[in-house]
Amino acid sequence: MLKKGQTSAAYLFLAPFLITIGIFFFYAFARAIYYSLTDFNLFNTPKLIGIKPYTDVLADPLFQRALANSLVFAVITTTLQTVGALLMAVALNNKIRGMAFFRSAWYMPSITSSVVITLIFLWLFQRRGVANYAITQWQAYLPYTLTLIGVLIAAQVVQVLWERSRGLPAGWFDPALAVISLLIALAVTAILSWTGVLSVRDVAPYDFQYFSDRWISLGGVQILSIPMLVIIIQNTFTTIPTLMLFFLAGLQNIPGTLYEAADIDGATPAQKLMNVTVPMLRPVTFYVITVGLIGTMKMFDQVAVIGSAAPQSTLITLAYYVYTNTFKAGAAPVNMAAAAAIVLAAIILVMVFLQRRFISSDAV
């Protein structure tokens, strides 16, 4: 137990943190709740009007679209980044030469400015960007690709059948035979190209507008816009390395005897992953999913950077809805922005509570 003098010293050291959180969290949150019950528009004296701002927000079609976009984005991105981070951590947990370099290289996207990454992706997915250029080249060189894959598969099948006919235990994915099959496929493709049997196709440039009002629909309901799909790809690419570190730390705490027992039982790598790794990483997985859901529900910067490059309804999220209603030109409906912010906070709390209720954070 701390003595009186020690307690005063502890509060003194905690004072900067307590003051900061008191002003920028508790006071700000209380003020947001107050504004959400008034008619405040930045220029008038707030007057209490009850829950009308909440009813106005819930009836706003733009808020409904922002809510749908945020939920779809959160579910898809959190799922992709959690699975990707786990698989990357498993791959980088091996003790091989040069692994420190690969770990550092994989982590680079996470320490790069999100604004810079967004601008790069905005450039990649322009009508004449790298994405459309790559698809155009793929279509032009499709005969080469199909020939290479076809000869590779045929050579592998012939080699495996030949080895098995000799009584040797050859597998369909035997790496040694795969190397020989690849060399054969490359040689056949090169000969066919040199003799003129294969040639590059003359195709028109692929012209797809990624930042347009295009949607993936289900039963006539717009589920996911193509611009939002681009942001999902970007966000997954930049957040997987950070979440990978948590899984990597968890992997290094799993007793090696569990994997040795699985090896004795003849478990495959996939079986060890599902029956040993995943259950033992349950506390880390709980934390990663929680952080992922909170972060994706508050996603703002990518939408703000893209701005008018895409239609507003395709990209707007709850955080961006709050921002646009707060800083509109003229008398901004701050009360609606505050109400939307409280709704966003409530949704995040409910999501975390449900996850805590139905997903155990204890390792088996």
One Martini backbone bead per residue (centre of mass of N, CA, C, O) as a GRO file, in nm:
protein
  364
    1MET     BB    1   0.098   0.036   0.021
    2LEU     BB    2   0.060   0.364  -0.012
    3LYS     BB    3   0.168   0.645   0.092
    4LYS     BB    4   0.102   0.970   0.111
    5GLY     BB    5   0.354   1.069  -0.047
    6GLN     BB    6   0.336   0.858  -0.276
    7THR     BB    7   0.057   0.942  -0.384
    8SER     BB    8   0.134   1.230  -0.468
    9ALA     BB    9   0.356   1.145  -0.667
   10ALA     BB   10   0.178   0.977  -0.853
   11TYR     BB   11  -0.019   1.209  -0.934
   12LEU     BB   12   0.198   1.392  -1.052
   13PHE     BB   13   0.283   1.195  -1.285
   14LEU     BB   14  -0.029   1.164  -1.387
   15ALA     BB   15  -0.134   1.448  -1.458
   16PRO     BB   16  -0.090   1.483  -1.767
   17PHE     BB   17  -0.275   1.247  -1.843
   18LEU     BB   18  -0.533   1.325  -1.686
   19ILE     BB   19  -0.573   1.601  -1.820
   20THR     BB   20  -0.587   1.508  -2.112
   21ILE     BB   21  -0.825   1.302  -2.079
   22GLY     BB   22  -1.024   1.503  -1.952
   23ILE     BB   23  -1.039   1.702  -2.197
   24PHE     BB   24  -1.025   1.500  -2.471
   25PHE     BB   25  -1.265   1.312  -2.349
   26PHE     BB   26  -1.470   1.377  -2.123
   27TYR     BB   27  -1.538   1.666  -2.206
   28ALA     BB   28  -1.588   1.611  -2.507
   29PHE     BB   29  -1.809   1.398  -2.468
   30ALA     BB   30  -2.006   1.570  -2.305
   31ARG     BB   31  -2.033   1.795  -2.521
   32ALA     BB   32  -2.144   1.612  -2.745
   33ILE     BB   33  -2.400   1.533  -2.597
   34TYR     BB   34  -2.509   1.818  -2.569
   35TYR     BB   35  -2.515   1.897  -2.874
   36SER     BB   36  -2.709   1.647  -2.952
   37LEU     BB   37  -2.954   1.823  -2.781
   38THR     BB   38  -2.931   2.060  -2.987
   39ASP     BB   39  -2.913   2.364  -3.220
   40PHE     BB   40  -2.623   2.365  -3.302
   41ASN     BB   41  -2.413   2.584  -3.561
   42LEU     BB   42  -2.160   2.773  -3.431
   43PHE     BB   43  -2.352   3.067  -3.408
   44ASN     BB   44  -2.525   2.979  -3.172
   45THR     BB   45  -2.720   2.935  -2.900
   46PRO     BB   46  -2.771   2.674  -2.725
   47LYS     BB   47  -3.066   2.455  -2.746
   48LEU     BB   48  -3.280   2.248  -2.618
   49ILE     BB   49  -3.441   1.957  -2.826
   50GLY     BB   50  -3.346   1.680  -2.778
   51ILE     BB   51  -3.375   1.397  -3.014
   52LYS     BB   52  -3.386   1.526  -3.300
   53PRO     BB   53  -3.095   1.482  -3.414
   54TYR     BB   54  -3.124   1.171  -3.420
   55THR     BB   55  -3.365   1.150  -3.615
   56ASP     BB   56  -3.227   1.305  -3.845
   57VAL     BB   57  -2.989   1.115  -3.882
   58LEU     BB   58  -3.146   0.842  -3.927
   59ALA     BB   59  -3.301   0.984  -4.187
   60ASP     BB   60  -3.039   1.015  -4.334
   61PRO     BB   61  -2.917   0.886  -4.625
   62LEU     BB   62  -2.613   0.946  -4.577
   63PHE     BB   63  -2.593   0.800  -4.306
   64GLN     BB   64  -2.684   0.521  -4.404
   65ARG     BB   65  -2.447   0.491  -4.600
   66ALA     BB   66  -2.221   0.527  -4.391
   67LEU     BB   67  -2.299   0.286  -4.215
   68ALA     BB   68  -2.275   0.067  -4.431
   69ASN     BB   69  -1.982   0.123  -4.512
   70SER     BB   70  -1.855   0.079  -4.229
   71LEU     BB   71  -1.946  -0.214  -4.179
   72VAL     BB   72  -1.828  -0.344  -4.432
   73PHE     BB   73  -1.540  -0.248  -4.391
   74ALA     BB   74  -1.491  -0.374  -4.110
   75VAL     BB   75  -1.544  -0.673  -4.173
   76ILE     BB   76  -1.354  -0.719  -4.415
   77THR     BB   77  -1.087  -0.597  -4.307
   78THR     BB   78  -1.062  -0.755  -4.041
   79THR     BB   79  -1.054  -1.033  -4.171
   80LEU     BB   80  -0.811  -0.995  -4.363
   81GLN     BB   81  -0.597  -0.888  -4.153
   82THR     BB   82  -0.607  -1.130  -3.960
   83VAL     BB   83  -0.535  -1.358  -4.154
   84GLY     BB   84  -0.281  -1.226  -4.279
   85ALA     BB   85  -0.121  -1.187  -4.012
   86LEU     BB   86  -0.107  -1.484  -3.933
   87LEU     BB   87   0.033  -1.598  -4.187
   88MET     BB   88   0.280  -1.411  -4.173
   89ALA     BB   89   0.378  -1.497  -3.893
   90VAL     BB   90   0.424  -1.794  -3.963
   91ALA     BB   91   0.632  -1.739  -4.191
   92LEU     BB   92   0.827  -1.543  -3.998
   93ASN     BB   93   0.892  -1.775  -3.766
   94ASN     BB   94   1.118  -1.876  -3.916
   95LYS     BB   95   1.459  -2.013  -3.910
   96ILE     BB   96   1.613  -1.814  -4.142
   97ARG     BB   97   1.793  -1.670  -4.363
   98GLY     BB   98   1.696  -1.327  -4.367
   99MET     BB   99   1.442  -1.271  -4.175
  100ALA     BB  100   1.495  -0.983  -4.072
  101PHE     BB  101   1.455  -0.846  -4.345
  102PHE     BB  102   1.163  -0.940  -4.403
  103ARG     BB  103   1.037  -0.813  -4.154
  104SER     BB  104   1.112  -0.521  -4.226
  105ALA     BB  105   0.981  -0.510  -4.508
  106TRP     BB  106   0.685  -0.579  -4.415
  107TYR     BB  107   0.672  -0.314  -4.215
  108MET     BB  108   0.689  -0.053  -4.391
  109PRO     BB  109   0.381   0.024  -4.451
  110SER     BB  110   0.321   0.110  -4.142
  111ILE     BB  111   0.540   0.370  -4.148
  112THR     BB  112   0.381   0.493  -4.364
  113SER     BB  113   0.205   0.728  -4.483
  114SER     BB  114  -0.132   0.726  -4.549
  115VAL     BB  115  -0.132   0.955  -4.755
  116VAL     BB  116   0.078   0.839  -4.946
  117ILE     BB  117  -0.059   0.569  -5.000
  118THR     BB  118  -0.320   0.690  -5.116
  119LEU     BB  119  -0.187   0.836  -5.356
  120ILE     BB  120  -0.074   0.582  -5.484
  121PHE     BB  121  -0.348   0.438  -5.524
  122LEU     BB  122  -0.473   0.664  -5.692
  123TRP     BB  123  -0.265   0.619  -5.924
  124LEU     BB  124  -0.300   0.310  -5.980
  125PHE     BB  125  -0.643   0.357  -6.025
  126GLN     BB  126  -0.641   0.482  -6.280
  127ARG     BB  127  -0.725   0.469  -6.608
  128ARG     BB  128  -0.383   0.502  -6.655
  129GLY     BB  129  -0.280   0.297  -6.467
  130VAL     BB  130  -0.128   0.019  -6.345
  131ALA     BB  131  -0.371  -0.172  -6.332
  132ASN     BB  132  -0.464  -0.145  -6.631
  133TYR     BB  133  -0.189  -0.216  -6.755
  134ALA     BB  134  -0.165  -0.504  -6.636
  135ILE     BB  135  -0.422  -0.614  -6.771
  136THR     BB  136  -0.336  -0.562  -7.060
  137GLN     BB  137  -0.082  -0.744  -7.052
  138TRP     BB  138  -0.227  -1.002  -6.977
  139GLN     BB  139  -0.398  -1.017  -7.238
  140ALA     BB  140  -0.160  -1.014  -7.441
  141TYR     BB  141   0.000  -1.269  -7.274
  142LEU     BB  142  -0.197  -1.518  -7.249
  143PRO     BB  143  -0.073  -1.742  -7.431
  144TYR     BB  144   0.183  -1.775  -7.261
  145THR     BB  145   0.052  -1.845  -6.990
  146LEU     BB  146  -0.113  -2.095  -7.079
  147THR     BB  147   0.124  -2.256  -7.186
  148LEU     BB  148   0.295  -2.268  -6.932
  149ILE     BB  149   0.081  -2.404  -6.749
  150GLY     BB  150   0.015  -2.651  -6.924
  151VAL     BB  151   0.303  -2.772  -6.943
  152LEU     BB  152   0.356  -2.788  -6.639
  153ILE     BB  153   0.130  -2.988  -6.571
  154ALA     BB  154   0.199  -3.211  -6.772
  155ALA     BB  155   0.492  -3.264  -6.674
  156GLN     BB  156   0.417  -3.335  -6.383
  157VAL     BB  157   0.232  -3.575  -6.439
  158VAL     BB  158   0.434  -3.749  -6.596
  159GLN     BB  159   0.650  -3.770  -6.372
  160VAL     BB  160   0.479  -3.893  -6.149
  161LEU     BB  161   0.384  -4.146  -6.304
  162TRP     BB  162   0.670  -4.252  -6.359
  163GLU     BB  163   0.764  -4.279  -6.066
  164ARG     BB  164   0.531  -4.469  -5.974
  165SER     BB  165   0.595  -4.699  -6.183
  166ARG     BB  166   0.882  -4.738  -6.014
  167GLY     BB  167   0.797  -4.717  -5.693
  168LEU     BB  168   0.786  -4.413  -5.625
  169PRO     BB  169   0.712  -4.147  -5.382
  170ALA     BB  170   0.537  -3.931  -5.562
  171GLY     BB  171   0.429  -3.606  -5.567
  172TRP     BB  172   0.244  -3.351  -5.708
  173PHE     BB  173   0.443  -3.130  -5.528
  174ASP     BB  174   0.722  -3.188  -5.610
  175PRO     BB  175   0.992  -2.979  -5.620
  176ALA     BB  176   1.187  -3.120  -5.814
  177LEU     BB  177   0.979  -3.170  -6.041
  178ALA     BB  178   0.886  -2.872  -6.069
  179VAL     BB  179   1.149  -2.761  -6.183
  180ILE     BB  180   1.151  -2.933  -6.437
  181SER     BB  181   0.874  -2.842  -6.543
  182LEU     BB  182   0.948  -2.542  -6.569
  183LEU     BB  183   1.178  -2.573  -6.773
  184ILE     BB  184   1.005  -2.705  -6.990
  185ALA     BB  185   0.797  -2.475  -7.018
  186LEU     BB  186   0.998  -2.254  -7.099
  187ALA     BB  187   1.109  -2.395  -7.351
  188VAL     BB  188   0.846  -2.432  -7.509
  189THR     BB  189   0.762  -2.134  -7.512
  190ALA     BB  190   1.015  -2.029  -7.658
  191ILE     BB  191   0.984  -2.197  -7.917
  192LEU     BB  192   0.700  -2.098  -7.999
  193SER     BB  193   0.788  -1.801  -8.020
  194TRP     BB  194   1.024  -1.834  -8.231
  195THR     BB  195   0.822  -1.980  -8.451
  196GLY     BB  196   0.526  -1.815  -8.419
  197VAL     BB  197   0.292  -1.953  -8.258
  198LEU     BB  198   0.353  -1.729  -8.059
  199SER     BB  199   0.182  -1.417  -7.965
  200VAL     BB  200   0.104  -1.099  -7.927
  201ARG     BB  201  -0.174  -0.945  -7.851
  202ASP     BB  202  -0.415  -0.716  -7.986
  203VAL     BB  203  -0.514  -0.486  -7.745
  204ALA     BB  204  -0.705  -0.292  -7.574
  205PRO     BB  205  -0.712  -0.077  -7.340
  206TYR     BB  206  -0.783  -0.091  -7.023
  207ASP     BB  207  -1.111   0.063  -6.915
  208PHE     BB  208  -1.132   0.141  -6.575
  209GLN     BB  209  -1.339   0.296  -6.325
  210TYR     BB  210  -1.279   0.299  -5.991
  211PHE     BB  211  -1.379   0.615  -5.929
  212SER     BB  212  -1.692   0.525  -5.932
  213ASP     BB  213  -2.045   0.441  -5.959
  214ARG     BB  214  -1.968   0.137  -5.839
  215TRP     BB  215  -2.125  -0.188  -5.763
  216ILE     BB  216  -2.180  -0.444  -5.529
  217SER     BB  217  -2.452  -0.660  -5.560
  218LEU     BB  218  -2.743  -0.791  -5.357
  219GLY     BB  219  -3.051  -0.814  -5.456
  220GLY     BB  220  -3.028  -0.491  -5.537
  221VAL     BB  221  -2.810  -0.433  -5.318
  222GLN     BB  222  -2.579  -0.211  -5.208
  223ILE     BB  223  -2.271  -0.307  -5.068
  224LEU     BB  224  -2.005  -0.247  -5.263
  225SER     BB  225  -1.773  -0.033  -5.364
  226ILE     BB  226  -1.504   0.015  -5.560
  227PRO     BB  227  -1.361   0.239  -5.398
  228MET     BB  228  -1.379   0.076  -5.128
  229LEU     BB  229  -1.211  -0.165  -5.229
  230VAL     BB  230  -0.948  -0.007  -5.256
  231ILE     BB  231  -0.930   0.068  -4.951
  232ILE     BB  232  -0.921  -0.219  -4.847
  233ILE     BB  233  -0.656  -0.294  -4.979
  234GLN     BB  234  -0.487  -0.072  -4.849
  235ASN     BB  235  -0.551  -0.128  -4.546
  236THR     BB  236  -0.452  -0.419  -4.544
  237PHE     BB  237  -0.157  -0.359  -4.639
  238THR     BB  238  -0.091  -0.156  -4.382
  239THR     BB  239  -0.194  -0.347  -4.122
  240ILE     BB  240  -0.069  -0.629  -4.119
  241PRO     BB  241   0.219  -0.576  -4.002
  242THR     BB  242   0.128  -0.485  -3.719
  243LEU     BB  243  -0.042  -0.742  -3.644
  244MET     BB  244   0.191  -0.943  -3.686
  245LEU     BB  245   0.348  -0.879  -3.424
  246PHE     BB  246   0.147  -1.004  -3.227
  247PHE     BB  247   0.156  -1.291  -3.342
  248LEU     BB  248   0.462  -1.328  -3.318
  249ALA     BB  249   0.470  -1.308  -3.009
  250GLY     BB  250   0.273  -1.546  -2.961
  251LEU     BB  251   0.436  -1.772  -3.104
  252GLN     BB  252   0.692  -1.751  -2.905
  253ASN     BB  253   0.492  -1.868  -2.655
  254ILE     BB  254   0.474  -2.142  -2.778
  255PRO     BB  255   0.521  -2.450  -2.712
  256GLY     BB  256   0.719  -2.688  -2.872
  257THR     BB  257   0.583  -2.954  -2.764
  258LEU     BB  258   0.323  -2.934  -2.931
  259TYR     BB  259   0.457  -2.977  -3.211
  260GLU     BB  260   0.593  -3.245  -3.142
  261ALA     BB  261   0.331  -3.400  -3.089
  262ALA     BB  262   0.212  -3.350  -3.373
  263ASP     BB  263   0.438  -3.495  -3.527
  264ILE     BB  264   0.395  -3.773  -3.398
  265ASP     BB  265   0.085  -3.779  -3.507
  266GLY     BB  266   0.102  -3.663  -3.816
  267ALA     BB  267   0.076  -3.369  -3.865
  268THR     BB  268  -0.002  -3.117  -4.054
  269PRO     BB  269   0.040  -2.790  -4.107
  270ALA     BB  270  -0.266  -2.730  -4.105
  271GLN     BB  271  -0.330  -2.882  -3.837
  272LYS     BB  272  -0.137  -2.714  -3.658
  273LEU     BB  273  -0.271  -2.446  -3.709
  274MET     BB  274  -0.573  -2.522  -3.612
  275ASN     BB  275  -0.489  -2.704  -3.332
  276VAL     BB  276  -0.257  -2.501  -3.211
  277THR     BB  277  -0.218  -2.204  -3.294
  278VAL     BB  278  -0.504  -2.079  -3.279
  279PRO     BB  279  -0.579  -2.152  -2.982
  280MET     BB  280  -0.316  -2.014  -2.853
  281LEU     BB  281  -0.406  -1.720  -3.001
  282ARG     BB  282  -0.672  -1.607  -2.879
  283PRO     BB  283  -0.588  -1.347  -2.725
  284VAL     BB  284  -0.462  -1.208  -2.973
  285THR     BB  285  -0.709  -1.220  -3.155
  286PHE     BB  286  -0.892  -1.050  -2.980
  287TYR     BB  287  -0.718  -0.794  -2.995
  288VAL     BB  288  -0.703  -0.762  -3.307
  289ILE     BB  289  -1.006  -0.738  -3.357
  290THR     BB  290  -1.059  -0.497  -3.177
  291VAL     BB  291  -0.863  -0.300  -3.314
  292GLY     BB  292  -0.980  -0.332  -3.599
  293LEU     BB  293  -1.271  -0.233  -3.547
  294ILE     BB  294  -1.204   0.045  -3.437
  295GLY     BB  295  -1.033   0.146  -3.678
  296THR     BB  296  -1.246   0.101  -3.912
  297MET     BB  297  -1.481   0.273  -3.789
  298LYS     BB  298  -1.265   0.539  -3.796
  299MET     BB  299  -1.233   0.587  -4.085
  300PHE     BB  300  -1.081   0.882  -4.277
  301ASP     BB  301  -0.817   0.963  -4.443
  302GLN     BB  302  -0.870   0.824  -4.718
  303VAL     BB  303  -1.130   0.978  -4.785
  304ALA     BB  304  -1.012   1.267  -4.762
  305VAL     BB  305  -0.798   1.238  -4.988
  306ILE     BB  306  -0.984   1.158  -5.224
  307GLY     BB  307  -1.262   1.282  -5.217
  308SER     BB  308  -1.371   1.396  -5.537
  309ALA     BB  309  -1.269   1.139  -5.703
  310ALA     BB  310  -1.534   1.034  -5.568
  311PRO     BB  311  -1.825   0.959  -5.485
  312GLN     BB  312  -1.956   1.009  -5.179
  313SER     BB  313  -2.135   0.743  -5.143
  314THR     BB  314  -1.886   0.535  -5.188
  315LEU     BB  315  -1.701   0.651  -4.914
  316ILE     BB  316  -1.864   0.720  -4.685
  317THR     BB  317  -1.834   0.765  -4.338
  318LEU     BB  318  -1.889   0.831  -4.017
  319ALA     BB  319  -1.641   1.013  -3.973
  320TYR     BB  320  -1.690   1.186  -4.233
  321TYR     BB  321  -1.973   1.280  -4.159
  322VAL     BB  322  -1.890   1.441  -3.910
  323TYR     BB  323  -1.695   1.632  -4.056
  324THR     BB  324  -1.888   1.757  -4.274
  325ASN     BB  325  -2.099   1.867  -4.056
  326THR     BB  326  -1.891   2.055  -3.902
  327PHE     BB  327  -1.741   2.190  -4.190
  328LYS     BB  328  -1.947   2.351  -4.314
  329ALA     BB  329  -2.069   2.591  -4.488
  330GLY     BB  330  -2.168   2.787  -4.256
  331ALA     BB  331  -2.436   2.651  -4.093
  332ALA     BB  332  -2.355   2.391  -3.914
  333PRO     BB  333  -2.472   2.066  -3.808
  334VAL     BB  334  -2.349   1.990  -3.513
  335ASN     BB  335  -2.571   1.819  -3.384
  336MET     BB  336  -2.554   1.591  -3.598
  337ALA     BB  337  -2.257   1.527  -3.561
  338ALA     BB  338  -2.278   1.452  -3.260
  339ALA     BB  339  -2.485   1.226  -3.296
  340ALA     BB  340  -2.310   1.053  -3.485
  341ALA     BB  341  -2.077   1.016  -3.282
  342ILE     BB  342  -2.244   0.866  -3.067
  343VAL     BB  343  -2.330   0.635  -3.248
  344LEU     BB  344  -2.046   0.535  -3.310
  345ALA     BB  345  -1.966   0.475  -3.017
  346ALA     BB  346  -2.196   0.270  -2.965
  347ILE     BB  347  -2.118   0.065  -3.183
  348ILE     BB  348  -1.837  -0.002  -3.077
  349LEU     BB  349  -1.926  -0.101  -2.798
  350VAL     BB  350  -2.108  -0.330  -2.901
  351MET     BB  351  -1.893  -0.487  -3.062
  352VAL     BB  352  -1.706  -0.541  -2.820
  353PHE     BB  353  -1.913  -0.682  -2.642
  354LEU     BB  354  -1.983  -0.914  -2.836
  355GLN     BB  355  -1.700  -1.024  -2.858
  356ARG     BB  356  -1.665  -1.076  -2.551
  357ARG     BB  357  -1.916  -1.267  -2.532
  358PHE     BB  358  -1.842  -1.481  -2.793
  359ILE     BB  359  -1.521  -1.431  -2.754
  360SER     BB  360  -1.266  -1.573  -2.627
  361SER     BB  361  -0.954  -1.462  -2.443
  362ASP     BB  362  -0.876  -1.760  -2.390
  363ALA     BB  363  -0.671  -2.008  -2.376
  364VAL     BB  364  -0.672  -2.365  -2.425
   0.00000   0.00000   0.00000
